[in-house]
Amino acid sequence: MHIRFYLFISIFLLLLACGEDATIKRGKALLETGDTAAAIQQFEMALKQNPSNAEAYYQLGLGYEGLGDTTQSSNAFRSAAKLAPKRAEVTLALGRVYWHNNDRSLALAQFQNLLSGSTKKEILLQLAGLTGDAYHVQRLRTEGSDDYEQTFTEKGNIMTFTAKYNDDYSPAISPDGKRVVFASNRLQNAELYLMDLTDRSLRQLTHTDELDEYMPAFSPDGKSIAFVTERTRGGMMLPPVQASGSDPSRASIYLMDIDGRNQRPLVDADGADRAPVFSPDGRKIAFESKAPTQETASTPGSTENNDTLEIYIIDIDATNRMQLTHNEVDDGHPTWAPNGKQVAYTGMVEDIYQIFIVNATGSTPKQLTFSNTSHYHPIFSPDGKRIIYVSNAHNHYTLWMMDVDGTNKTQLTNHIGAHFEPSLSRDGKKLVFSSDRSDHMRIYLMDLARPVEKEELKVRLTGE
């Protein structure tokens, strides 16, 4: 009897030390759903039960880190590190808090501690994304080698322009990863261009000097491109995130062949229709819109809210338009899951943009992110297990990756400048995005098959 009792106590204490008790599980669940204050209460309760619980301290640190309380989070992580000095995620978390608090010498000490041992690839990837790029990145020379270039306008006039000092943005990579289409304002309005990634040749696809074209998207077979056209000629890049004040008074969605021919409207109505994306089978397009549906427009006394962006789905022959979201706040930047059954998008919650997922046939949306900073422009990995997105964490637009349920977030970029508009090849190896890390907005290519290795991280952090 005594042996069984002591065996039970030993197992109980072991579970507490490993963080497997019910109190911590409840706290972690609350943390994942954004109820940080309640989660912290659970972790503190676990510590009252067992003051030597390293997992409780670690989770408590994550909770305070989410609230932006660097003092409380660093104290909790330090306590966890004392109890579990060999836990790499604890060391990384403590260094991360120091890093964001600009205590770089303290942060580097933690990071060098990580690099001195046999660290898991997942930890190295997080460290690389925290301190720079997680994978190898190269800039695509979309602006050409010469300062000055010439082209013909829609009216047949020759225009000389300086591509070097204008923005290139809004990239989309072809499914086979061989081409990139992007927008550029080098002609004092936004036109679309196609680059071959093999020989770096460049072709102008649109020639409408009184319109802006942007937000292109490839069809699954790579033969067609959907894009947005707007009757404006601002000569400036349009901000690629919502809540930016960039909503146009009128924008339409068009289709064209990959060579720029056969341009025709898909959605051409009074309103703002943007961010088109093809379904995996190529039969439908999801997009964001402020335009009223036909049913709303023809229904007297309708109370449908048409002042906010909503997600719509339409067949590529412009039939069967369906409104997918019905909210009193903006929903935008839709993306299809690879199975074609769900759509992820950005939606506003208490003035902060979060990422949601909803069935493509309509259902109650599921919120994936719970944060005090905004997240934008989600895209799925080819296997549907992860989502890459833009986050404004720490007041800096960077690229992140998370599991499809919103967990296991990993930062992909933390370079000078902002990072927007990710687009992924079908094999999941090439990621293009726009960034102003070189002063002007340019197109960059991230090789997801080449993570930054440990020795490269050592050089990055120490300069040796």
Secondary structure, DSSP 8 states (H G I E B T S, - for coil): -HHHHHHHHHHHHHHHHHT-SHHHHHHHHHHHTT-HHHHHHHHHHHHHH-TT-HHHHHHHHHHHHHHT-HHHHHHHHHHHHHH-TT-HHHHHHHHHHHHHTT-HHHHHHHHHHHHTS---HHHHHHHHHHHSBSEEEEE--TT-SSSEEEEE-TTS-EEEEEGGGS-EEEEEE-TTSSEEEEEE-TTSS-EEEEEETTT--EEE----TTSEEEEEEE-TTSSEEEEEEES----S---SSSSSS---S-EEEEEEETTS-S-EEEE-SSSBEEEEEE-TTSSEEEEEE-S--HHHHHSTT-----SS-EEEEEETTS---EE----SS-EEEEEE-TTSSEEEEEEEETTEEEEEEEETT----EE----SS-EEEEEE-TTSSEEEEEE-GGGS-EEEEEETTS-S-EE-B--SS-EEEEEE-TTS-EEEEEE-TTSS-EEEEEEEEEE--HHHHHHHHH--
